[in-house]
Amino acid sequence: MRGPRSLQGRLLLSLGAILLVIWAGAAWATAMFLRHEIGEVFDSSLQETAQRLLPLAVLDIVGREEGDAATQRLAAIRSHDERLTYVVRDDKGQILIRSHAADPAAFPPYDGPGFRRTAGYRLYSEEALQGSVIVTVARSLAHQDGIVREMQMALGLSVLLVLPPAFAAIAFAVRSGTRPLRRFREQLETRSERDLAPVAAGDLPSEIVPLAATMNAVLERLRAAFEAERSLAANTAHELRTPLAGAIAQAQRIRKETAEPATARRGAEIEAALKQLARRAERLMQLARAEGGRLEGEAQADLRETVAIVAGDLAAAEPPGRLRLDLPDAPVPSRVDPDAVGIVCRNLVENALRHGDPAAPVDVLLSPDGTLTVANDGPVVPEALLARLSQRFERGGQPGRGSGIGLSIAATIADRIGGRLVLRSPRTGGRAGFEASLRFPGDKAR
């Protein structure tokens, strides 16, 4: 049987077991001590009673008429349980005096002064007049054992009464003592995998502080490594802008100045390749922004404005009716940075335009609760592929089309703002097509 895995459970189990053993041992030792002390008290009472009775018995027997050897039985003045019984005998064993409840059969033949024990009695004897008068006092061992059992039961009951409050006190102390550990665990459980901020360790026990310090040092090294990676991607993409623009301009100039069709065709291919490279650099900058930038602003912005600007810019390069925009009448406020909203919207719409049916429109819908939905017609995407589309450089089984990081950028931003990019195929209400949706949290939701 395995014990509890939590530190709190182990402490409760171990401390409870230790407390139970200590209480049981203390109760047993106390019972043994009381048994011994009670025996000594009873022996003292036997001895004291015999020594007090002996002079009185001698006076009574000496004062009798000569030849009167009849047994004298003392009657009880009031009815009571006689715990101590006694007999007074002569040197021949003849009983001269006995208490009213004394049973002669319980008194064995006299074999000298002192204590004696039989199966059911503890006895003490004293003699006087050179052994001619002997007093023997007896007490029942059953009575003594009954008293000991009652005291043991009282001790056991006290243990049963004290243990539950003691366990409750231990549980309270353990929970109070491990509260900083629970807060430390909750910090680690609730943070996302992209949160590399240091873990608060101000109130941790001294035994755990080195662990927290080591973890914070590892997080800091990871943050520095990721920051260096993002900075490299962003700087590289930024530095490529100017030479790419110059190269595109040169390719366009070659196309215009040459009179040879083959050269013009080659110039057009070069221009297309450079433009694709420029778009790839732009995507890398967006990805670096999504992974490392701050995506929340202090003030709220209307999502409708950003979505309308991005949709209008993309619709200008498409045939009329290719892009259908549906915005609510009322403002849709959100604290998400408008640039981040624009990056998500542009990537989702460009993905739909590039991979959707060219003859079917692309629908861009912004709901009043801040959910942006982009849907297009086309073949159904298999479920296995659908689960991989938000990964980097996944092109949906169509090599050469797109950069493969558009949906990954949108998924990264969704994760950073506390949302989730939802991909569906077929689209909602249809039998085919593809749909991507993301809810931008408003001020109340945040």
Sequence and secondary structure as in RCSB ss.txt:
>XXXX:A:sequence
MRGPRSLQGRLLLSLGAILLVIWAGAAWATAMFLRHEIGEVFDSSLQETAQRLLPLAVLDIVGREEGDAATQRLA
AIRSHDERLTYVVRDDKGQILIRSHAADPAAFPPYDGPGFRRTAGYRLYSEEALQGSVIVTVARSLAHQDGIVRE
MQMALGLSVLLVLPPAFAAIAFAVRSGTRPLRRFREQLETRSERDLAPVAAGDLPSEIVPLAATMNAVLERLRAA
FEAERSLAANTAHELRTPLAGAIAQAQRIRKETAEPATARRGAEIEAALKQLARRAERLMQLARAEGGRLEGEAQ
ADLRETVAIVAGDLAAAEPPGRLRLDLPDAPVPSRVDPDAVGIVCRNLVENALRHGDPAAPVDVLLSPDGTLTVA
NDGPVVPEALLARLSQRFERGGQPGRGSGIGLSIAATIADRIGGRLVLRSPRTGGRAGFEASLRFPGDKAR
>XXXX:A:secstr
    SSHHHHHHHHHHHHHHHHHHHHHHHHHHHHHHHHHHHHHHHHHHHHHHHHHHHHHHHHTS TT    EE  
 SS    SEEEEEE TT  EEEE TT  GGGS    SSEEEE SSEEEEEEEETTTTEEEEEEEEHHHHHHHHHH
HHHHHHHHHHHHHHHHHHHHHHHHHHHTHHHHHHHHHHHHS TT       TTS TTTHHHHHHHHHHHHHHHHH
HHHHHHHHHHHHHHHHHHHHHHHHHHHHHHHH   HHHHHHHHHHHHHHHHHHHHHHHHHHHHHHHHS  EEEEE
EEHHHHHHHHHHHHHTTS TTSEEEE  SS  EEEE HHHHHHHHHHHHHHHHHHS TTS EEEEE TTSEEEEE
E SS   HHHHTTTTSTT  TT TTSS S HHHHHHHHHHHTT   EEESS TTSSS EEEEEE   TTT 
